[in-house]
């Protein structure tokens, strides 16, 4: 039996939380990462973000793991349920590989949420292929990017796009205070998870 990674309280992943998630492939197997999987990943990510009131400023799919940065934009946002949704719906496209039983997460503290510090977290995610010597410079890896529902061409690998992102984030935060989120819909056990 594998022990569970320690988790903060469920409340830490709800609302306006910002979390850096790392999803490992079981036994660090490779061979699953290709354009077909990436297309499914982005589509399922879009559904998860919309359903659970989140934005994804940065993600990077690596040969044996993935990094995701999510930001809640309403009081009803729920990242733990969103991650269960993402993992469940991407799992069929990983076969014969599988996600490791539990993703690792880091809930960003207040000082890590400031614009400069937060940008550094996202740049860390985008630079993963450079550190692993899979590309020469950040921003050229084909399996990374940004997913913001309603802004299909926004890509924060281009540093000139951050002002657009922050405007959209602030707009959604203001709107989220007045709306009921889809996150108040079905819970994780409705998808076969405890």
Secondary structure, DSSP 8 states (H G I E B T S, - for coil): ---------GGGGBSS-EEEEEEEBGGG--S--SHHHHHHHHHHHHHHHHHTTEEEEEEEE-SSEEEEEEEE-STT-BHHHHHHHHHHHHHTTTTTS-B-SS-EEEE--GGGSSHHHHHHHHHHHHTHHHHTTS-SSTT--TTEEEE-TT-TT--TTSGGGHHHHHHHHHHHHHHHTTS--GGGSS-GGGGT--
